[in-house]
Amino acid sequence: MTSQLATYPIIPLNLREHKKSIAVHFSVLVFFTSILPVVLYFILKYGASLSPHTTFIIILPVIGLPALLGFVVRTYKLIRFQDYRPLGCDTWWTFDYFHFNFILGIIYVVILFTFGNTEDETNMRLLSLYLPLVMFQLSGQFILVRLLDFCGLRTPFRISSSPKGSSIPSGAAVVAEDIIAVDGSCKAEFRAAWQARLAISSAAARAAVRMDWLWGVSGLSCGAVLMVIVFTADNPDVGFALAWTIPIVWGAIMAYVTTQIIKKTTALERQHFENDGVERQNVSSIALKDHAPSTTLVERV
């Protein structure tokens, strides 16, 4: 008797091999987007007695230059090399979903610092909204995609590797794919294996949806609390310090929770596939041929 058994793709990424790299990147991110700006603000304002306007003129390059460098590198990779682009995208101007969010973030951060720090007045409450708005931007989208999926709608436009008219993907899974493929230099091979794994593994698909709700609800809740503190605190400096540090703490906690969910999901996948006798196979090269997730079947007698 012959039966057909679906293979499942091996994700070409071993986090254990990248622990140091991840730790370094995360430390740099935390230092330049949270710790250093807050420390500089209080040192320059209260230690050097500089005006708030001058203080933020100094702080802006501290957070702006690293972000701008990351944006330029990302843009170069996506324009110059097809391997970094979402699956099915052949044109040089095709950016991924995370890159469009990056552009949107740069726009409203520039607006915040332009109108929040003028020669006449430095609006500390407005300048404190930088990281809470980032939380609202991503978390809000995660909730939105779940609501759209609940309503049975399809994608109104391409979302990274998901073409227009396809089922609504997990926002968290899309962001993870874009960051690892481009910033982590895992390229299209990772995108193909990632898409194939989500397509064939119900456990992975459920975990991705769970991530949307966890990151979405917690991010919107934390961001809302910070907004209230920023606009109600008697001392604007208190709101500034909390709004520029708490989001990083939230991100670290959620990253830890995410890794634990991934571990449990991987264990469930292994148990499921072993019980069903499914073979492990690296099918990313097959998926890359057509720039589409692979659901290859193998026969076993």
C-alpha positions in Angstrom: 0.0 0.0 0.0 1.3 3.5 -0.9 0.7 6.5 1.2 1.6 10.1 0.6 3.3 12.0 3.4 4.0 15.7 3.4 7.5 16.8 4.1 8.1 19.9 6.2 10.9 22.4 5.4 13.8 23.0 7.8 14.1 26.7 8.7 17.7 27.7 7.7 18.4 29.5 10.9 19.9 28.3 14.2 19.4 30.9 16.9 21.9 29.2 19.1 24.6 30.0 16.6 23.6 33.7 16.6 23.2 34.3 20.3 26.2 36.7 20.5 25.2 38.5 17.3 21.6 38.9 18.6 22.9 40.1 22.0 25.2 42.7 20.4 22.5 44.0 18.0 19.9 44.2 20.8 22.4 46.0 23.1 23.2 48.6 20.5 19.5 49.1 19.8 18.7 49.6 23.4 21.7 51.9 24.0 21.1 54.3 21.2 17.3 54.4 21.2 16.7 54.5 24.9 19.6 54.6 27.5 21.9 57.1 25.8 19.2 59.7 24.9 17.7 59.6 28.4 21.1 59.8 30.1 22.2 62.6 27.8 19.0 64.6 28.4 19.4 64.7 32.1 23.2 65.3 32.1 23.0 68.1 29.5 19.9 69.7 31.0 20.7 69.5 34.7 24.4 68.9 34.7 25.6 71.2 31.9 22.5 73.6 32.3 21.8 73.5 28.6 18.4 74.6 27.3 16.0 71.8 26.3 16.2 73.0 22.7 20.0 72.6 22.6 19.8 69.4 24.4 17.6 67.8 21.8 19.6 69.2 19.0 22.4 67.0 20.4 20.2 64.0 21.1 18.6 63.8 17.7 21.7 62.7 15.8 22.3 60.1 18.6 19.1 58.3 17.7 18.9 59.5 14.1 22.2 58.4 12.6 22.1 54.7 13.6 18.5 54.5 12.3 19.4 56.3 9.1 22.3 54.0 8.6 20.1 51.0 9.1 17.6 52.4 6.6 20.2 53.1 4.0 21.7 49.6 4.3 18.2 48.0 4.1 17.3 50.1 1.1 20.5 49.2 -0.7 20.0 45.5 -0.1 16.4 45.5 -1.4 17.2 47.6 -4.5 20.5 46.0 -5.4 19.9 42.3 -4.7 16.8 40.3 -5.6 17.6 37.6 -3.0 16.6 40.0 -0.3 13.3 41.0 -1.7 9.9 39.3 -0.9 9.2 36.1 -2.8 7.7 36.9 -6.3 9.0 40.4 -6.4 11.3 41.0 -9.4 11.4 44.8 -9.7 14.2 46.8 -8.1 11.8 49.2 -6.3 9.8 46.5 -4.5 10.3 46.9 -0.7 9.1 44.6 1.9 6.3 45.3 4.5 8.8 46.1 7.3 10.6 48.7 5.1 7.4 50.6 4.4 6.8 50.7 8.2 10.4 51.9 8.6 9.7 54.8 6.2 6.4 55.7 8.0 8.3 55.7 11.3 11.0 58.0 10.0 8.3 60.4 8.7 6.4 60.8 12.0 9.6 60.9 14.1 10.9 63.8 11.9 7.5 65.6 12.4 7.7 65.0 16.1 11.2 66.5 16.5 10.4 69.3 14.0 7.3 70.6 15.8 8.3 69.5 19.3 11.7 71.2 19.5 11.6 74.8 18.2 13.7 77.7 19.2 10.6 79.2 20.9 9.5 76.1 22.8 10.5 72.5 23.5 7.4 70.4 24.0 8.5 67.6 26.1 5.2 65.8 26.0 5.3 65.7 22.2 8.9 64.6 22.1 8.0 61.8 24.6 5.7 60.1 22.0 8.5 58.7 19.9 8.6 55.1 21.2 4.9 54.8 22.2 4.0 55.7 18.7 6.3 52.9 17.4 4.4 50.5 19.7 1.1 51.7 18.4 2.3 51.5 14.8 3.3 47.8 14.9 0.9 46.5 17.6 -2.1 48.2 15.9 -1.3 46.5 12.6 -1.1 43.1 14.3 -4.6 43.6 15.7 -5.9 45.0 12.4 -4.7 41.9 10.4 -6.4 39.6 12.8 -9.7 41.5 12.5 -9.4 41.5 8.7 -8.8 37.8 8.8 -11.8 37.3 11.2 -14.0 39.1 8.7 -12.9 36.7 5.9 -11.2 39.5 3.9 -8.2 39.0 1.5 -5.1 41.1 1.3 -5.9 44.4 -0.5 -2.3 44.7 -1.7 1.0 42.8 -1.5 2.2 42.2 2.0 5.9 41.1 1.6 5.7 37.5 0.3 1.9 37.4 0.4 0.5 38.7 -3.0 -2.6 40.8 -3.4 -5.8 38.7 -3.0 -4.2 36.0 -0.7 -5.4 35.1 2.8 -4.4 37.6 5.5 -1.0 36.6 6.9 0.2 36.9 10.5 1.6 40.4 11.0 4.2 39.1 13.4 5.3 36.4 11.0 5.6 38.9 8.2 7.8 41.3 10.3 9.9 38.4 11.5 10.4 37.2 7.9 11.4 40.6 6.7 13.9 41.3 9.5 15.6 37.9 9.4 15.7 37.8 5.6 17.1 41.3 5.1 18.7 42.5 8.3 19.8 39.0 9.3 21.0 38.4 5.7 19.2 35.0 5.4 17.7 36.2 2.1 15.1 34.4 0.0 16.1 31.0 1.2 14.7 31.8 4.6 11.6 33.5 3.2 10.8 30.4 1.1 11.3 28.0 4.0 9.4 30.2 6.4 6.4 30.5 4.1 6.4 26.8 3.4 6.6 25.9 7.1 3.6 28.2 7.9 1.7 26.7 5.0 2.2 23.0 6.1 2.4 23.3 9.9 -0.8 24.1 11.7 1.1 24.5 15.0 3.3 27.1 13.5 0.4 28.9 11.9 -1.5 29.0 15.2 1.6 30.2 17.0 2.0 33.1 14.5 -1.6 34.2 15.1 -1.1 34.0 18.8 1.9 36.2 18.4 -0.2 38.8 16.7 -2.6 38.9 19.6 0.1 38.9 22.3 2.2 41.6 20.7 -0.8 43.6 19.6 -2.8 43.7 22.8 0.2 44.1 25.1 1.7 46.8 22.8 -1.5 48.8 22.5 -2.1 48.5 26.3 1.4 49.5 27.3 1.4 52.4 24.7 -1.9 53.7 26.0 -0.7 53.7 29.6 2.4 55.6 28.6 0.3 58.1 26.6 -1.7 58.8 29.7 1.4 59.2 31.8 3.0 61.5 29.3 0.0 63.9 29.1 -0.9 63.8 32.8 2.4 63.8 34.7 3.1 67.0 36.6 6.7 66.9 35.6 7.1 66.2 31.8 10.6 64.8 32.4 9.0 61.9 34.3 6.8 61.1 31.3 9.8 61.4 29.0 12.0 59.0 31.0 9.3 56.4 31.2 8.2 56.7 27.6 11.7 56.3 26.3 12.6 53.3 28.5 9.4 51.2 29.2 8.9 50.2 25.6 12.4 48.7 25.5 11.5 46.7 28.7 8.3 45.6 27.1 10.1 44.5 23.9 12.6 42.5 25.9 9.8 40.7 27.9 7.8 40.0 24.7 11.0 38.7 23.0 11.5 36.2 25.8 7.8 35.2 25.7 8.1 34.7 22.0 11.2 32.4 22.3 9.4 30.3 24.8 6.3 29.9 22.5 8.6 29.1 19.6 10.3 26.3 21.7 6.9 24.8 22.7 5.6 25.1 19.1 8.8 23.3 17.7 8.3 20.6 20.3 4.7 20.1 19.2 5.7 20.1 15.6 8.3 17.4 16.2 5.9 15.3 18.1 3.2 15.7 15.5 5.5 14.9 12.5 7.1 11.9 14.3 3.7 10.5 15.1 2.6 10.8 11.5 5.9 9.5 10.1 6.5 12.7 8.2 10.0 13.2 6.9 12.1 16.3 7.4 13.4 17.8 4.2 15.0 21.1 3.2 12.7 22.2 0.5 13.7 25.8 0.4 15.6 25.3 -2.9 12.4 23.8 -4.4 10.3 26.8 -3.3 12.8 29.3 -4.6 12.4 28.0 -8.1 9.0 29.5 -8.4 9.3 32.0 -5.6 6.4 30.3 -3.8 6.0 28.1 -0.7 6.6 24.5 -1.3 4.2 21.8 -0.2 6.1 18.9 -1.8 4.9 15.4 -1.2 7.0 12.3 -1.0 5.8 8.8 -1.4 6.6 6.0 0.9 5.7 2.3 0.3 
